[in-house]
Amino acid sequence: MPVDLSAPFSWKQGPPETVAILDELQANIVKAHVRDHLSMLFLCFWDTAEAKTFLTAITPLIKSAKTHLTEVDSFKATKSGGSPYVGLGLTAHGYEKLGVPEQNRPADHSFGVGMKSPETRSKLSDPPRSTWDGAYQSTIDAVILIGDASDAAVSARRTQIELLMPDSITILGEETGVAQINANGDGIEHFGYVDGRSQPLFLTEDIENEEDTTDGITEWDPAFAPDRVLVADPAAPDPAAHFGSYFVFRKLEQNVRRFKQAEEDLADALGLTGDDRERSGAMLVGRFEDGTPLTNQRSDGAHEPVENNFNYDSDTDGLKCPFHAHIRKTNPRGDVFRPPIMARRGQTYGERTDDPNGDVPVSGRPTGGVGLLFMAFNADIAGQFEFTQQSWANNRDFPPTPNDIRPGLDPVIGQGIRDVDQTNTPVWGEDTFKSSAPAAQAVTLKGGEYFFMPSLAFLRSL
């Protein structure tokens, strides 16, 4: 019987043939695997037979989606800790190195050409490959993700994996992620803003939990069909029953000092004073640092839980939240059609000596060495990740505005020449706009790649 992925399903009471896919699906795809510490190992294979043996040997360490969901349920009931998260992705070159026939490899075109190809870099306005970190200038065959609640636990599992690794596998590079949280216990990124909201939910249990424990789902519906994230695994023993997902990774370095200076410059241009100066940052991001949506109110203070049940239907003229704001550019809820949303699984990297949310002079903020390990699962790289970056974040004319004012690039992740004044910066709630210079680019791509997270059944069959 075909697996129906056209609507969210219950992992406890759903159709048996649908629930069964979770036993062979890697964790972290249909539900985020929470981890405070993360290690990412980027690998190169030099010997096909030894690479296959290695991948088969570590497969028992790779957590299935079913095991993850069961552990989450157990934690709610007994507060018992779960096992470490281990995930594995292969590049198109990795599939070639493993000798998988071309007709059995994941067919996504963007996956096939890779992130570092001239075609992709041109499409996304990415910086030259020569400016990327060394590991990403190399040809990567695989990535291993290891996550847990403590650095010691991650190190222990990493050592276990390294002991299984033959000399014919080279570790090209490693990234280390450490979660950042604010005073309310919410996850934040290095500019200091609450991050990780508006995730698509694919399981009915998670949708019901969102409705019951947050500010609701009447205005922003987080329910999405699993076929937005799951893809039949063409190299698995049974592609009709075994699934994987395309995994996008990008290392994004954040120049915190530059971004905070942009906030100060915008506050000056708008004549904001006192506590109201915080609104300048919200005009760039779309939320205040604590997560309060700017389209809902002109000051912060709404949290526990962070508000997410909103759209822009009551702000169609951009009188509250500017059209250029990051979250309005990349998730224009209500402005256009249902967004091609991705399952984002990012993690911050880099150590800070300053408090991201503290009253610190701009000169005391880091200019580099910190950032986001952006990760997202997709069913269609071009239609989801690349569309969002190219057609929305990098598009000076998106979203369309009622007065034909050009929004300009996304002030956070937009790539390209920032030559459009942010002339649609509103005086909150009034039919008055002020012009301001676009925020200088403060996020720089340092490298990345496209992977496919295959089914466990495929890895066991190598």
C-alpha positions, 0 to 999 in steps of 0.5 A: 500500500502506498505511503500517504504523505500528503497530510500530517499524521500521528506517529502513535496512531497513524496508518501502519504503513506510514508510521513504519517509515519512522523506523528507517528514517533518520532523526531530526527530520520530521521533528527537531532533535534538541541538543545544546552541543553539536559536532559536525565532521566533514569527510572525504572517502578515498577507498570505496570498500572501506567507506562502505564498511565504515558507514555500515558500522556506524549505522547502529549509532544513527538514531531513527525518527521512531527512537527519537520520538519514543525518547521524547515521550519517555522524557516527558513521563520520567525525565530520563535522558535520551541517547546521543543524536547521530545523523549522516548525510552524503553529497552527490560526489559521495554517492559516486564514490560509493559506487551507487548507480546514477539511476539510484542516486537522489535526483534533485538537480541542485543536489547533483551540481552542489552548492559550490558549483558556479551555477549555484553560487551565481543563482544565490549571489554567494561569495567566491569559493576562494573566500570560503573556509578551507574545508568547504573548498574541498570536495566533501563526500559526507557529513556526520552530525553528533549532538547531545546535552553536554560537550563530554557526551558529544566528545565520547560519541565522536571518539567512538565513531573515529575509532571505527573510521579507517585511514582512507577516510579524511576529516576535512573539517569540523564545526562545533555548535553551542546553543545560545539562550536568553534570560527567558530560556529561549534560543537566540542567535548571535545578534541577540534575537529569539530564533527557531520559531515558525517551524513546519510541523508534520506530526499531529501530536506536535501540531496539537501541542503547539495549539495547546501550549503556545498562543495558538495556531489560528493566524499562523498554521504550522501544519505542513504535509510530510511530503514537504520534507520527505523524499523516497530513498531511490537507493534503499531496498524498498524506495516506496517505504524508505525515505530520506531528506535533502539537507542544506548546510551553510556556515554563516558568520555574523559580524555582530558589531556591524549589525548593532551599528546598523541598529544604532544608525537606523534609530538615529535616522528615525529619531528614536530615543530611550527604550524606543530605540530597540524598535530599530532592530525589530524593524530589521528583523521583524521581531524584538529581541525577546521575540515579540512580533513588530506587527503586533505591538511597537514595543517588546515584552510579549513572551512566555511563550514567544508570540507566533500566532500572527500574520500580516493581513492587518498590516498590508500597507507595512505601517507596522512591520516594514516589508524589508524585515527579515521574517517578513521577507523569508516567511511572508505569512499572509502577504503571498501564497503558503510559503515553501517553508523548510524544516530549519535545524540551525545551531550557533557557533563561536564563543562570546565574552559579551552578553548578546542581550546586554547593554554593551557598547557597539565597540564591544561586540564581536566582528567575526568568529561567531555565527550560525550553522544553518541547517535545513531539511527539504524535499526540493532544494530549488523549490524551498531553500534556493527559492527563499534565498534567491526569490525572496531574501535577495530580491529587492522587489519582494514582497510586492508593496501597495505603493510600489516602494522597493523593499530592498534586500533582506537586511539579515541574510540578503546577498547582493549590492545593497543599493536600495534605500529602506524608504518604507521604514514606517513610523509605527502605526502611522501613514508616514514613512522615512528613508534610511540607508540599507543596513550593511551586510553583516552575515557572510557565507563561509561555506556549505554543501548540499547533502541527502540524509538517506534511510537507515535501510540504505546504509545497512545495505551497503 
